[in-house]
């Protein structure tokens, strides 16, 4: 019988993320956002110590950029030295953001730290009280991308110890993120691993249970499309049994909330309901940056437009920067109940019906938008637009155009 092991699985720390696109956030809150990845890292270290884990797995993208900042590197070294003081080993691989071909400062790390230093899959032994109890298998990205399948390179030994694979990559069928080190779920079934510690996808997810194939997600959300709790997994393995405990680490959360306000008959009633919802969220989850998607009846509240929603947003955000648990509203998106629906218009034979059909199938607008988003100055200020954000831009443009045309 193998001796039980406890370890912490984390990935995608993205230390020193710049939080681009937050120009409208007050300076005081923006500084808290910029510091949030470091706060989450501190909580990660404290979690490892509190739960007395045997070792920590950091599966790629510790740093946000290939040019690792000195501040981020110093922070990591301090955390690793603290783990060394508590006899906790650390196994680190580097991913597409912090690959080995990037620029960084040479630093001396304590002897408890083990790096995967090439793109070739290798194994590093873990000893407990002088006994060889586990092998950790993994690799690091040498450049920005790894397009080759890697799972078949993970070959376990025949020793009666724990075999744990760490892999920064994604499903070959993934359409939401860049696909690196692609794999299929069937690749893992005969791998003889006791646990697969994954990284790269920022959403917490268990892809398989036998063997466990797990994404812990990132430790701190960085934009509205990374909502909810973020953190790490504490893993207990004993022979063929595996138990996971999720521990939150985020300094604040991103949340998207949908509210049906079609029963509201005035704008001040809308404001009261939003204020109440904001306080409910504050008492439940603490600090958060939130986006409201509200549904209203345009017959009851006919004159709500972008200017009105912006004024409403400013009103709700007043004094929030001085709250200990702040609730900053990033956007109020309004869905209006119209006397018509897009489906009805699409079935019609007139010009507006043709317009709706073009919006549904034509994608040439993406090429036009790409000229803007690929511009060097744009990339300095904002992260690349996700598919969801592109879809939202299209939907808003369509809604504005149809509203104006239907007034005729």
C-alpha positions, -999 to +999 in steps of 0.1 A: +000+000+000+013+034-010+016+061+017-010+089+013+001+121-004-013+157-002-003+183-027-015+216-040-024+220-077-023+255-092-018+270-126-021+303-146-010+327-118-004+354-144+015+375-119+017+412-126-013+412-151-018+448-162-056+447-162-059+465-195-093+480-204-100+493-169-096+530-178-128+541-162-121+525-128-110+549-101-072+549-095-076+535-059-096+505-071-074+500-102-043+498-080-061+471-059-068+452-092-032+454-103-021+441-069-047+413-069-026+386-085+001+391-059-025+389-031-039+357-046-003+343-047+001+351-010-031+332-003-018+303-024+014+301-003-006+304+029-030+276+018-001+253+011+013+259+046-021+257+064-030+224+048+006+211+053+009+198+018+039+176+007+045+196-024+030+223-048+025+219-085+026+251-106+016+242-141+026+271-164+020+308-168+033+319-134+041+352-151+018+371-174+044+380-200+075+364-215+094+395-203+089+387-166+089+417-143+114+420-115+086+426-091+069+393-101+101+373-100+110+386-065+075+379-053+078+343-065+112+338-049+099+351-016+069+327-017+091+297-026+115+305+002+086+306+026+075+271+014+111+260+019+110+270+055+080+247+059+097+218+041+073+220+011+087+211-023+076+229-055+075+216-091+073+243-117+067+242-155+065+272-178+037+278-203+030+299-234+030+332-215+063+327-196+081+304-219+118+296-215+127+318-245+115+349-228+136+374-208+140+372-171+165+379-143+187+351-131+179+343-094+190+316-070+161+295-056+160+273-026+167+236-030+130+227-026+122+242-060+123+219-091+120+233-126+111+215-158+138+231-181+131+218-216+103+209-240+111+172-236+090+154-211+111+144-181+104+131-146+115+145-113+114+123-082+098+134-049+112+120-016+093+118+017+114+112+047+141+098+025+118+075+006+110+078-031+072+081-031+063+099-063+075+109-098+063+142-113+063+142-151+063+174-172+078+199-196+081+236-202+075+256-233+107+267-250+088+292-272+055+309-273+036+279-287+037+241-286+016+226-313+027+190-310+007+164-290+026+156-258+006+131-238+022+101-255+056+113-243+046+108-207+059+073-200+057+061-164+082+038-147+071+004-132+079+015-096+051+012-070+050+049-064+026+077-073+029+090-109+016+126-115+017+144-149+016+181-152+006+195-186+000+231-198-023+225-228-059+221-240-083+198-258-077+196-295-113+205-301-113+236-279-127+266-298-125+292-270-088+294-265-056+290-285-049+253-287-014+244-274+000+209-266-033+195-278-048+163-264-079+141-266-095+126-234-089+091-247-051+099-245-053+098-207-071+066-202-041+043-205-015+067-193-010+049-159-010+083-141-026+087-107-034+124-114-031+148-143-025+184-132-034+206-161-030+243-168-038+269-196-076+270-193-087+296-167-120+278-159-120+253-131-130+219-146-125+182-141-123+165-175-121+130-162-123+111-129-104+080-138-077+090-139-084+125-125-077+151-152-081+185-137-079+222-145-078+243-113-085+275-132-065+307-125-060+321-090-075+356-098-100+366-125-086+393-148-116+404-168-154+400-170-151+368-190-133+351-160-162+353-135-167+336-101-144+322-075-108+315-084-083+295-065-064+263-061-070+226-054-056+207-024-054+171-035-053+140-013-043+107-030-042+073-013-037+043-036-065+046-062-085+072-042-083+109-050-101+137-031-101+173-042-107+204-020-111+238-038-097+268-018-105+303-031-076+328-034-090+357-054-087+393-040-119+403-058-143+387-083-158+395-117-195+387-120-221+390-147-257+393-134-289+391-153-320+408-139-356+408-152-369+443-145-399+442-169-422+449-140-405+483-133-425+513-144-399+541-138-362+547-140-360+553-103-376+519-096-348+504-118-322+523-097-336+510-064-337+474-077-301+476-089-289+491-057-306+463-037-290+437-059-256+453-055-259+452-017-270+416-018-239+407-039-217+427-016-229+408+015-224+375-002-191+376-020-172+408-009-155+430-035-164+425-071-165+442-105-199+435-119-218+438-152-256+440-151-277+427-180-312+440-173-344+434-192-369+463-192-402+470-208-397+498-233-434+507-232-431+515-195-396+531-197-393+544-233-364+567-231-336+546-216-305+549-239-267+547-235-266+581-219-292+573-193-276+539-184-242+556-181-257+582-157-274+554-138-241+535-136-222+566-124-249+571-097-246+535-084-208+537-084-207+568-063-184+564-032-177+528-040-140+533-042-139+541-005-158+509+005-138+480+021-159+456+001-164+475-031-189+468-058-179+485-090-204+483-119-184+480-151-214+481-174-252+481-175-264+463-206-301+469-214-323+443-232-355+460-243-388+442-247-399+454-282-432+450-300-412+430-325-388+402-324-358+394-346-373+361-355-404+378-369-383+403-388-360+376-402-391+358-417-403+390-435-395+398-471-388+435-468-354+452-464-352+449-426-357+412-429-329+409-453-307+430-430-314+406-401-304+376-422-272+393-433-263+400-396-269+364-388-246+349-415-222+376-427-188+377-410-170+403-431-174+428-402-149+408-382-122+415-408-130+452-406-128+452-368-095+432-370-078+462-386-085+481-353-078+453-328-045+443-345-032+479-343-002+483-321-017+512-301-049+492-295-030+462-281-012+485-257-045+494-241-067+464-244-065+426-243-075+408-275-113+406-279-127+372-271-154+356-293-180+366-267-169+402-268-170+402-306-205+387-305-216+414-281-203+442-303-222+427-332-254+423-312-253+459-299-248+472-334-276+452-348-300+463-320-292+500-325-297+497-362-330+479-359-343+503-333-337+532-356-351+515-386-383+504-368-390+540-358-396+548-394 
